[in-house]
């Protein structure tokens, strides 16, 4: 296939499309960031508040719910796929792009507990197909799928800052290899994680070296021990059950909204805003901790996890978890960043357990939450390792990802997500 002119032309076209798609993704993310900063930092500061008051999320999310409901009901594509269904590798049609962009712009900066990755995938795939049409490229189902995936990967790399994470996520989302891939991959992934622990342990105990291809970072890296591994398994099961429950709540919310797109979306958005308000009233922290993707909060938590007391961690887990489930079914965005934050918060909360630790706890929690929510174990491992930039935590990341993935697969699947149907049935 690599030698066929059609495939070589598609490969060249993908390379050419990567430039405009990446630029579009950059400006899209920059616009979202600036709007979020305006709504949650600049405006409250101009009005004399150090942090937004407790009631601040309610009007913003009411506007977001109304706008998204109108997009879902009136525009082709229904604003993109429903987040409760997970990430979707299917390309977005050019006609659906305005609705996808508008739904993301009114959801994310105004307080949806979702990330920008799903709109980015839709933006990249839809824009690639649109540019291919403008260039009058020959259109075939296989070629459209290739260009859509290439555009989605180019856009997704912008948010993760790493093309490897984007490529792995797109490959696993597309289901390359079919269901048998997971059957072969999970034992190999788990065995490699256990093997890394054994090699590390024996090397430390004996002082001998086997010689391997690796680089050493000149920064302190925690050493894993048996306690980290045992707690990782327990944590992964608990986090998987919790995230499975959140996803099930999102599916129920999606069913509620599908019957009444406008009023249902407003109700879900207002309820998510109420979660943020309760959080601020309870712990005195900014409601943006709950009413946001969690990307910025995750960075602050990683930098200074000891600044979080038990009450604040429990509050962010409960309030953000409920808001996350509501937004998964009612608004538009991606499921990755809130899941990572919830996993990290759970890891910090459980870090004082004997034999655990903050860094292994955060790493295992993030991996378990990502795998439980996305159902993409390899992508979860790659994503967490690249985010934390520490190869020492790879074994617990692998174990947590595999255990969480197996756990959610053994739990009841729950109700299906209704299709997102926009104007004239365009999906």
C-alpha positions in Angstrom: 0.0 0.0 0.0 2.9 2.4 0.7 4.0 2.2 -2.9 0.6 3.1 -4.4 0.4 6.6 -5.9 -3.0 7.2 -4.1 -1.5 6.6 -0.7 1.6 8.6 -1.4 -0.5 11.5 -2.5 -2.6 11.2 0.7 0.6 11.2 2.7 1.9 14.3 1.0 -1.5 16.0 1.3 -1.5 15.2 5.1 1.9 16.9 5.5 0.7 20.0 3.7 -2.6 20.1 5.7 -0.7 19.9 9.0 0.4 23.5 8.7 -3.0 25.3 8.4 -4.6 22.8 10.8 -2.0 23.4 13.5 -2.3 27.1 13.1 -6.0 26.9 13.4 -5.7 24.8 16.5 -3.2 27.3 18.0 -5.5 30.2 17.6 -8.5 28.2 18.7 -6.8 27.2 22.0 -5.4 30.8 22.4 -8.9 32.2 22.0 -10.3 29.7 24.6 -7.5 30.6 27.1 -8.0 34.3 26.7 -11.8 34.1 27.1 -11.5 31.9 30.1 -9.0 34.3 31.7 -11.3 37.2 31.0 -14.3 35.5 32.5 -12.7 34.0 35.6 -9.8 36.4 36.4 -10.0 39.8 34.8 -13.7 40.5 35.2 -13.9 39.5 38.9 -10.7 41.6 39.5 -12.1 44.6 37.8 -15.2 44.3 40.0 -13.0 44.2 43.2 -13.0 40.4 43.9 -9.8 38.5 44.5 -11.5 35.3 43.4 -14.9 35.0 41.7 -17.8 35.0 44.3 -19.7 31.8 44.9 -22.6 32.8 42.6 -20.4 33.6 39.7 -20.7 30.3 37.8 -24.5 30.3 37.8 -25.1 33.1 35.2 -22.1 32.1 33.1 -23.2 28.4 32.9 -26.8 29.4 32.3 -25.7 31.3 29.3 -23.5 28.4 28.2 -26.4 26.0 28.6 -28.8 28.1 26.6 -26.3 28.7 23.8 -25.3 25.1 23.5 -28.9 24.0 23.5 -29.6 26.3 20.6 -26.6 25.0 18.7 -27.6 21.4 19.3 -31.2 22.1 18.1 -30.5 24.5 15.2 -27.1 23.9 13.7 -25.9 20.9 11.6 -23.7 18.5 13.6 -25.4 19.3 17.0 -22.2 21.0 18.2 -20.1 17.8 18.0 -20.4 14.4 19.7 -21.6 14.0 23.3 -18.6 13.8 25.7 -20.2 11.0 27.7 -19.6 8.7 24.7 -15.8 9.2 25.0 -13.5 10.5 22.4 -14.6 10.0 18.8 -12.2 9.4 15.9 -14.8 9.9 13.2 -14.1 13.0 11.2 -16.4 16.0 11.4 -18.0 17.2 8.2 -17.1 20.7 7.1 -20.8 21.7 7.4 -20.7 20.8 11.1 -17.6 22.9 11.9 -19.4 26.2 12.8 -21.6 24.4 15.3 -18.6 22.5 16.9 -16.6 25.7 17.3 -19.5 27.7 18.6 -20.5 25.1 21.2 -16.9 24.8 22.4 -16.4 28.6 22.6 -19.6 29.0 24.8 -19.0 25.8 26.8 -15.4 25.9 27.9 -14.6 29.5 28.8 -18.0 29.9 30.6 -17.3 27.1 33.0 -18.0 23.6 31.5 -16.1 20.9 33.4 -14.7 19.6 30.2 -11.5 19.9 28.2 -10.8 21.2 24.7 -9.5 18.0 23.1 -12.8 16.7 21.6 -13.5 20.0 19.8 -9.9 20.0 18.6 -10.2 16.6 17.1 -13.4 17.7 15.3 -11.8 20.9 14.3 -8.7 19.2 12.9 -10.6 16.5 11.0 -13.3 18.8 9.6 -10.8 21.4 8.6 -8.6 18.9 6.8 -11.5 17.6 4.8 -12.6 21.2 4.0 -9.1 22.1 2.8 -9.0 18.9 0.7 -12.3 19.9 -1.0 -11.0 23.4 -1.7 -7.8 21.9 -3.2 -10.1 19.6 -5.3 -8.5 16.5 -4.1 -10.0 13.2 -5.3 -12.5 12.1 -2.7 -12.7 8.5 -1.6 -13.9 7.0 1.7 -10.5 5.7 2.6 -8.8 8.9 1.6 -11.3 11.0 3.6 -10.7 8.8 6.7 -6.9 9.2 6.3 -7.1 13.0 5.9 -9.6 13.3 8.8 -7.3 11.3 11.1 -4.3 13.3 10.1 -6.0 16.6 10.7 -7.3 15.4 14.1 -3.8 14.3 15.1 -2.3 17.7 14.0 -4.8 19.6 16.1 -4.6 17.2 19.1 -0.8 17.6 19.3 -1.4 21.3 20.1 -3.1 20.7 23.4 -0.7 18.0 24.6 2.4 19.6 23.3 3.6 16.3 22.0 2.9 14.6 18.7 3.5 11.1 20.1 0.6 11.4 22.5 -1.7 12.6 19.8 -0.7 9.8 17.4 -1.1 7.1 20.0 -4.5 8.4 21.1 -5.8 8.6 17.5 -4.5 5.1 16.7 -6.2 3.6 19.8 -9.4 5.6 19.3 -9.6 4.3 15.7 -9.6 0.7 17.0 -6.7 -0.4 14.7 -6.4 -4.1 15.1 -10.0 -4.6 16.4 -11.0 -6.0 19.7 -8.3 -8.6 19.6 -5.7 -5.9 20.0 -6.7 -5.3 23.6 -6.6 -9.0 24.3 -3.0 -9.2 23.2 -2.0 -5.7 24.4 -3.1 -5.8 28.0 -1.0 -8.9 29.1 2.0 -7.4 27.3 1.5 -4.0 28.9 1.0 -5.4 32.4 4.0 -7.8 32.1 6.2 -5.0 30.9 5.3 -2.9 34.0 5.9 -5.8 36.4 9.2 -6.6 34.6 10.4 -3.0 34.9 9.8 -3.2 38.7 11.6 -6.5 39.0 14.6 -5.2 37.0 14.7 -1.9 39.0 14.5 -3.8 42.3 17.1 -6.4 41.5 19.5 -3.7 40.1 19.1 -1.8 43.4 19.5 -4.8 45.6 22.4 -6.5 43.9 24.3 -3.4 42.6 24.7 -5.2 39.3 24.0 -3.6 35.9 22.5 -5.3 32.8 23.1 -2.4 30.4 20.1 -0.8 28.7 19.3 2.0 26.4 18.1 4.8 28.8 18.9 8.3 29.7 19.2 9.6 33.2 17.7 13.0 34.2 19.6 15.2 36.6 16.6 15.8 38.9 15.4 13.9 42.0 13.1 11.0 41.0 11.2 8.9 43.6 12.0 5.3 44.0 9.1 2.9 43.9 8.6 0.0 46.4 6.2 -2.7 47.2 3.8 -0.3 49.0 3.5 1.8 45.9 2.5 -1.2 43.8 0.0 -2.6 46.3 -1.7 0.7 46.9 -1.7 1.3 43.1 -3.8 -1.8 42.5 -6.3 -0.8 45.3 -6.4 2.8 44.1 -6.9 1.8 40.5 -10.0 -0.3 41.3 -11.6 2.4 43.5 -10.9 5.2 41.0 -12.2 3.0 38.1 -15.5 2.4 39.9 -15.8 6.1 40.7 -15.1 7.3 37.2 -17.4 4.6 35.8 -20.2 6.0 38.0 -19.4 9.5 36.7 -19.5 8.4 33.1 -22.8 6.6 33.8 -24.2 9.8 35.3 -23.1 11.6 32.1 -25.0 9.1 30.0 -28.1 9.6 32.0 -27.7 13.3 31.7 -27.4 12.9 27.9 -30.6 10.9 27.8 -32.4 13.6 29.8 -31.0 16.4 27.5 -31.9 14.5 24.3 -35.6 14.8 25.0 -35.4 18.5 25.6 -32.2 19.9 24.1 -32.6 23.5 25.2 -34.2 23.3 28.7 -32.3 20.1 29.5 -29.0 21.6 28.6 -29.7 24.7 30.7 -30.7 22.6 33.7 -27.5 20.5 33.5 -25.4 23.6 33.1 -27.0 25.3 36.1 -26.6 22.2 38.2 -22.9 22.1 37.3 -22.7 25.8 38.3 -24.3 25.0 41.6 -21.6 22.4 42.3 -19.0 25.1 41.8 -20.9 27.4 44.1 -21.1 24.8 46.8 -17.4 24.2 46.5 -16.6 27.9 47.0 -19.0 28.2 50.0 -17.5 25.0 51.6 -13.7 25.7 51.2 -13.4 29.3 50.2 -11.4 28.5 47.0 -12.2 29.8 43.5 -15.3 28.2 41.8 -13.1 28.0 38.7 -11.5 24.9 40.4 -14.7 23.1 39.6 -16.0 25.1 36.6 -13.1 24.5 34.3 -11.2 21.7 32.5 -8.8 21.5 35.4 -5.7 21.9 33.3 -4.4 24.9 35.2 -5.4 23.5 38.6 -3.7 20.3 37.8 -0.4 22.2 37.2 -0.8 24.0 40.5 -1.6 20.9 42.4 1.4 19.1 41.0 3.7 22.0 41.9 2.5 22.2 45.6 0.4 19.2 46.5 0.9 19.9 50.3 -1.0 23.1 50.1 -4.2 21.1 49.7 -5.9 20.0 52.9 -8.1 16.9 53.3 -11.3 19.0 53.2 -10.3 20.8 50.0 -9.4 17.6 48.3 -12.6 15.9 49.3 -14.6 18.9 48.2 -12.9 19.2 44.8 -13.4 15.4 44.2 -17.1 15.5 45.1 -18.1 18.8 43.5 -16.0 18.5 40.4 -17.0 14.8 40.0 -20.7 15.7 40.0 -20.2 18.7 37.7 -18.1 16.6 35.4 -20.9 14.0 35.0 -23.5 16.7 34.3 -21.3 18.4 31.7 -20.5 15.1 30.0 -24.1 14.7 29.1 -25.2 18.3 28.7 -22.4 20.4 27.2 -19.7 20.1 24.7 -16.0 19.4 25.2 -13.6 16.6 26.0 -13.3 14.2 28.9 -9.5 14.0 29.4 -8.4 16.9 31.6 -11.2 16.7 34.3 -10.4 12.9 34.6 -6.7 13.6 35.0 -7.4 16.2 37.7 -9.8 13.9 39.6 -7.2 11.1 39.5 -4.4 13.4 40.7 -6.6 14.8 43.6 -7.4 11.2 44.6 -3.7 10.4 44.6 -2.7 13.4 46.7 -5.6 12.6 49.1 -4.4 9.0 49.5 -0.6 9.8 49.5 -0.3 9.6 53.4 -1.2 5.9 53.3 1.8 3.9 54.6 4.2 3.0 51.8 2.6 5.2 49.2 3.8 8.8 48.5 2.7 11.9 46.6 4.4 11.3 43.3 3.5 7.6 42.8 0.0 8.4 44.1 -0.6 11.2 41.6 0.8 9.1 38.8 -1.3 6.1 39.5 -4.4 8.1 40.1 -4.1 10.0 36.9 -3.4 6.8 34.9 -6.3 5.0 36.5 -8.8 7.9 35.9 -7.7 8.4 32.3 -8.0 4.7 31.5 -11.4 4.4 33.3 -12.9 7.3 31.5 -11.3 7.0 28.0 -11.1 3.2 27.8 -7.8 3.7 26.1 -5.1 2.0 28.3 -2.0 2.6 26.1 -3.0 6.2 25.4 -3.4 6.7 29.2 0.0 5.4 29.9 1.7 7.5 27.2 -0.2 10.6 28.2 0.5 10.4 32.0 4.2 9.6 31.4 4.7 12.5 29.0 2.8 14.9 31.3 4.8 13.9 34.4 8.1 13.6 32.5 9.4 10.9 34.9 10.2 7.4 33.6 10.5 6.2 37.2 6.8 6.2 37.7 6.1 4.2 34.5 5.6 0.8 36.3 2.8 2.1 38.6 1.3 4.1 35.7 1.1 0.9 33.6 -0.3 -1.2 36.4 -2.9 1.5 37.3 -4.0 1.9 33.7 -4.4 -1.9 33.1 -6.2 -2.5 36.4 -8.6 0.4 35.9 -9.3 -0.6 32.3 -10.0 -4.2 33.2 -12.2 -3.1 36.1 -14.5 -0.9 34.0 -14.7 -3.6 31.4 -16.1 -6.0 34.0 -18.6 -3.5 35.3 -22.1 -3.1 33.6 -21.9 -1.1 30.4 -24.9 1.0 31.3 -27.3 2.8 29.0 -26.1 3.9 25.5 -25.6 7.5 24.7 -28.3 8.9 22.4 -27.0 10.2 19.1 -26.3 13.9 18.8 -28.7 15.0 16.2 -28.8 18.6 14.9 -30.7 20.4 12.2 -32.0 18.2 9.4 -30.7 15.1 11.2 -27.0 16.0 10.6 -24.8 14.2 13.1 
